[in-house]
Amino acid sequence: MTAAPSTTASLPTIVQGGMGVGVSHWRLARAVASAGHLGVVSGTALDVVVARRLQDGDPGGHLRRALDAFPVPEMAERVRATYYLEGGRSDGQAYRTVPMFTLKPAVALQELVVVANFCEVFLAKEGHRGYVGVNYLRKIVLPIPFACLGAMLAGVDFVIVGAGSPAEIPGLLRRLAQRDGVALPVRTQGTTSADGTFAVRCSPRALLGPGEPLALPRLLAIVSSTDLAVGLANDPESRPDGFVVEGSIAGGHNAPPRGPRRTTDDGEPVYGDRDHVDLDVLRELGLPFWLAGGQGTPEGLALARAEGAQGVQVGTAFALSEESGLADSLKRQVLDAVVSGEGVTVHTDWRVSPTGFPFKVVEVAGTLSDPSVAAQRPPVCDLGALRTPYKKDDGAIGYRCPSEPPAIYVDRKGGRPANTEGRACLCNALLSAAGLAQERPHDYVEPAIVTAGTDFEAVTALARTHPDGHPYPAQAVIEYLTASM
């Protein structure tokens, strides 16, 4: 059984990017899907996003409506009882923290992730018959089985995975659809084959009880190299249902350049011919694909279709739309810079992300793009989405992040000092960008970080139709892209 379309003729032309933490909001995904394209919610840190929305009082009652639809009411009620605050937090009140993931996450955390992903997809699918997808980062591996399970309970149509190879995800989805237990391998630093295989395990039957098989979503693999696409497609166990081919000018995390590291005078990575996917090879694989990164114009869409692509994935233009989850104040700053002609500066930063992947950073006043703001931030790690497991001296498994305080990462956990240089806490910063900033003692509020692609042609055209920094609707993006179709 499959929830997704069966022919390329029925596949969507536009894939809305699964951006950031909470930026690809269910409202945005629903607007795009309602218009006949693929609306995508961001699955990154949805446990924290939903927990914080509930603590803000769930304006409009949307999450509570989704909780009422969850198929295991007692699980949904436990999440509601733990995090929902009638009327929202008081001024200055900090958000309650969500437990951090380990290889053996607490049952309450497993439940929160399942419920949160169900809610976001349920709300995105509500009121229309279009297609909805969810985007996950392979590098944030520990929540993936529980997140996919929750999304599948809500009938998600597509799962889109980037930031690493999703080779194990097709098999994982097939087993979850049958409510069978899964074990997703987890790379653990400092271990050898003698230590065995480490994995995070999820048992749908233990969490949910018995039930009917779930609809199997299609998997789209985000790739930036021909080798990865060919490797995935040639193995029946890892073969996806399609590809999103992402270029280096796309927003968020980018694949590192292949070969020796080379940088510009400004320290940005230099990409070469090896970093371009050979579309001749891709076409021979016989799978649909969408081009991403600098494709968000009518000309980009037409060129992609001429190259044999099903269409394009567009992020930045949707990120600045009215329905996105990016905080309104940040949208207005960026859009004002576009409309005024001042322009927007985007850097590809090698160091800022704890993952080691290059990350696009938009210069916005008051955010971590300002070195003085970054220097004033206390080095706190209380979310841990980007922590990685490692083998401690005593053989036990620990968890560390280069954005932790150096006294912890280096002195207590044995991390390399060089890994901490220039890092930012993306977990807290991206939540702040989505209007969910943690408040700390002495009136300190976590600063945001804004990411976007380097191509602002579509944003410029759309912003000029909605002056004074007012965001344009997602429908305007679609009409702009498809005007000549």
N, C-alpha and C positions, 0 to 999 in steps of 0.2 A: 504494500500500500504506500502511496506517495502523495504528498500534499502539493507538490510542485508541478508545473506544466511539463508535458511530455515531448513537445516538439520545439525546435528553435524558432518556428514561426510564432509561437505563443509566448516566447521569452520576452522579458521587458527590454526596452532599448536603453533606458537610463537606470543606472544603479546609483542610488544616493549613498554617499560614503558613510561608513560607520565610525564616526569621529570622536576622539577624545574620551573623556569621562562625562557622560550625561549630555554632551553636545548633540549627538544624534538621539534626540529625545523621542519618546513615543508620539508626540504631537507631529513632529517633523516626518517621521516614518509613515504615520497614518495619512498625512497630506499627500505625500509622494505616491503611496500605494493606491490611494483613492483616485489618483489621476491616471492610473494604469501602468505605473512604473514600479520599480523595486524599492520600497521604503525599508530602511535599515536602522535598527536600534543598536547603540553601542552596548556590548555586554561587559565592557571593562569596569570592574569594581561596582557592579550593579547592587551588590549586597550593601555597600556603604551608601550608595546613592538613594536606594529605597529606604534604608533605615533613617537617613537624614530627612528625606521628604516627609516621612511619618512623624519625625520629631518636630518638623515645622508645621504640624497640624494637618497635613494633607489637604491643602487648599483645593476646593472643588469636590473633594471626596472621591477622586478618581482611583487612588490606590485602594481605598476601602471597598470600592465597587469591585475591583479586580480580586481583592482578597475574598470577597463573598463568592466569587466564581471559582476559586481554587478547589480542585477535586478532593482534597483531603482537608475538610474544614478545621479539624483540630490543629493541624500544622499551621494553617494560616492564622488561627487565633493565637497561637504561641508567638508568632512574629508580631502580630498586632499588639498583644499585651506587653511585649518587651520594649517596643520602640514608639508606639503611637502616643503623642501628647495632645490631648484635647486643647485646641486653641494655639498650639505651638509653643516653642521655647520662650522663656522670658528674655528680656534684653540682657545681653552679655552672657547668657547661659551657654555653656559648651555643649556640643553634641556628645551624646553617649557613644563611646567607641565600640567598634565591631571587632570581635576576636580576629587575630591573624591566622592565616592558613599555615598548616603543617602537612606532612605526609599523612597524618592521621587526624584530620580535622574533627572538632567536636560536633556531635550530632546537631546541636542548635545552629552551628554555622552552616553545616550542610543544608539544613532546612531553610535557613535564610536565603542562601544562594538559589536554591530551587524556586522558592516562592518569589524572590525578586525578579528572576528572569521570566517566570510565568507572567507576573504582573505587567512588565514592560511590553512583552510581546502581545499579551491579551489586549492591552489598551491600544497598541498600534494596529491591531487587526479589527478592532471594534467598528462596526457600522459600515463596512464595505466588503468587497470580495476580492480585493487586490492582493498582491504578494508582499509578504513582509519577511525580511531577513534579520539575522543578528550577527554582529561582528565580534570576533574574539582574537586576542593576541596569543599566539602559540607560546611565547616566552612567559606569559602569565599562566602557567600550566595547572597549578594546583586546583583552581576552582572549575576547570573546564568540564569535567564529567557532570558535575552537579548543575552547572549553568546550562549545558546542553539539555539535560533532562528537564529542567524547568521550562526552557523555551519550547521543547517538543510537547510538553503537556499543554501548552497554549496553541499548538498547531503551527509553529514556525515553518515557513516554506523553504527558506534558504539559511544555511550556516556558512559564514564567510570567515576564513581564518588566514591571518598574515603574521608577520614578525616571527618567522621560523617555518620549518617544514611541517605541514599538517598530515604527514604520511599515515599516522595512526588514526586520524579522525574519521575516515569513512567506516572503518571497522567498529570504532566506538559508537558511532551513530546507529549502525545496524544492530548492535547488541542492545543499546538503550531502547531502540524501537520495540524490541521483544521483551523489554523489562529484565534483561539479563544483567548480571553484574559485569563491571568493566574494571580494568586496571590500566591506567595510562602511564607509560614510562616517564620518569622524571630524572633529568640529568642532575647528578649530585657531585659538586666539586670535590676533588681530592680523593675520589674513590677509584678503584680498579675493578676489573672483571672478577677478581677474587672476593670482592665484597658483595657480589650478587647484583640483582636488578632492583632498583628502587621505583616504586610506582605509587600513585594515589588511586584509591579504590572507591568505587561507588556501587551500591546495591539498590537498585530501584525498588525491589520487592521489600527490602528491609525498611526503606524510607516511606514507601507509599502503600505497601500492601499489594494484594493481587489486583489485576486489572487487565483490560484488553490491550493488545499491541498498539503502539503509538504510530502515527503517520511519520514516515521517514522523509526528512527534509533533504534537499539537494545541497551538496557541498561545493562551494566556490573557493578555490585556493588562490590566494594573492601571491603572485610570483614576480620576481625581478630578474630572473635569469632563465635562459633556455634550458640549461642542465636540470634545474629543479623541475620545470614543467615536464620535460621528457621523462625524468625519473619517476615522477608521480603518475604520469599517464600510462607508462609501460608496465606497471605492476598492478594486477587486478585488485590487490588489497588496498592500494593507496590511490587508485585512479579516482579523481574528483569528477564532478558533473560539469565543470567548467573552470575557467581561470579569470581572474582580474589581473591584468598586466600593469604593474604600477611603476611608473618612471620616477626618477630621483627628484623631480621638482614637486612631487606630491607633498601634502602636509603631513604632520605627525612624524612617526618614525619612518626612516628610509633604510633600505638595505645598504650595508657598507659597500664601498667600491671593491671590486675584485682585484686581486693582485696587490703589489706593494702599496702602502699608504702614501698618497700624495695629497698635498693641500695647496690652496691658494695663499697669497700673501696675508689674507684675512683669516687663515686657519680653517677654511671650509674644505670639505673633501672634494677631490677631483674625480669625476667619473669618466670612463673611457668606453671604447667600442665593446669591451667584454661585458659591460653593464647594460647593454641593450638586448632585449629579447628578439630573437630572429622570428619574425612573423611568418616567414615561409615555413619554418619548422613547426611553428605552433598550428598553422592551418592544417598541416599533414596529420596532426594528432586527432583530428576529427571531433574536437570538443568546442563548444561555444566559448568565446572569450570577449571581455570588455577591456578597453584601454583606459588607463587612469593616469593622472598627473599631467596637467596642461592640456586636457582634452575638453574642457568645459565651455566650449563655444559652438555655435552652429557649424563653423568650418571644421572644428575638431571632430564633431560627431559625424559629419559627412565624410571626412577623411578616414575615420575609423571604420565606417561601414564599407568604404571603398577597399579597405585593406582586408576585408573579410570578417571584421569584428561584429558581434551582435549589437554592440553599442559602446557606451562609455560609462565610467564611474566618475561622478562629480562630487567633490567635497567642499571646497572653500566657498563656492557660491551658496550652497545650502547652509553652511555653518553660520553665515551672516544673515540668514533669512529670519523672518519673524517667528517661525515655529521652532527654531533650533533652541537647544538648551544653554547656549552661550549666554552669559549674564548680559542683560540689556546695556549696562554701562559700558562694557567692553565692545559690544557690537557698535554702539554709537561712536566711540572713539575711533574705531577702525573705519567706519563708514564716513565719518566727518573728514578724516584724512584723505579718503578717496575722492569725495565730492569737492573738497577745497582745492584739490590739485597738489596738495602736499605730498601725497603718495605714501605707500606703506613699505617699510623695510622688513624683509624676512631673511634671517640668517639660518644656515644649516650648521648646527652646533654639534661638534664631535663629543663634547664632554658632559653636557647638561643632563643627559639621560643615564640613570644607573644601569640600563641594559647594555650599554656599549654601542647601541645603534645610533647613527646620526639622527638628530631631531630638529625639525623646523621651529624656529622661535620668531614670533612677530614682535617688533619693538612697539610696546604700548606703555605709556607713562604709568607709574605706580605698580608695575608688575615686575616679575623676576628678570625681565629683559634689561632692567636698569641695574647696573652693578651695585649701586648704593643700597637698593632695596634688597638685593640678594645678600649683601654683606651683613645686613641687620637681622636677617632671619636666624632665630635660634635653631641649631641642628637637631631637630626632633624627628624621630621615626616612630609613628604610632598607628600606621595603617598597614604597611608591610606588603603591599600588593606586588612589589618588585623585588622582594627578598628572594634569595636563591639558597637551596639547601647545600650544606657542605659537611664534610667529615671532620669532626673535631679530633684533637690529639688522643682522647680516650676512646675513640671509635664510635661515639654517639653522633647523631646527626643534629647539626645546628642550622641556624638561618641567619643570613647577613645581607646587608645592602650597602653599597658604596656611599649612599646619601645619609647613612647613620652618622652620629657623632664619631669623629675619628678615634676618640678614646675607646669607643665600643668596637667599631669595625676593625681597627688595627690592633689595639692593645689587648682586647678581650677575645676577639674572634679570629685574629691572625690574617686579616685582609692586608693587601698591599697598599701602602700609603699613597702610591701614585694613582690608585683607583679612585681616591676620594677627591682629587683635584678638579674643581670646576663643576662638580655634581650639584644637582638640585633635587629637592624632594618633589618629584612629579606627582606622586599620589596626592599630597595636600594641595599642590598648585593647580592641578587640573580640576579637582573638586571645587576649588575657589573660582576657577574660570566658569564653572557651571552654576555659580551662585550658591554654593554649599560650603562656604569657607568656615573652617574651624575657628572658634574664638578662644583665646588663651588669656591667662592672667595678665594684668596690667594693660588691659584694653588692646592687646595685640591681636590682629586678625591676619590669618594666613594669606599671603599675597598670591595672586594668580599667575599663570603663565598661559600665553595664547599661542596656538599653533595654526598654521595655514600653509597652503601651497604658495609657490612664488608667482603663479599666474593669476593676476587680478583683472584680466580683460572682461570676464563676465560680470564680476562684482562692479566694476566701473560702469559698465553699460546699464546695469540694473539700479545701482545707487543713484544715478542721475535722474531716474524716473521717480525716485522717492527721496527728495532732498531733505535737508535738516537732520540727517542721521537716522531717519526713520527706516527700520528694516523693511524690506520688500517681502511679500509672501512667497512661499515655496512654489506656488503655482506659477508665479512670474518667472522663476528659474526654468521651469519646464517649458513654458511658452517661448521663452527666449531661445532655448536649445533646439526646439523642434519647429521653429518658425518656417524653415525652408523645407520641411519634410512633406 
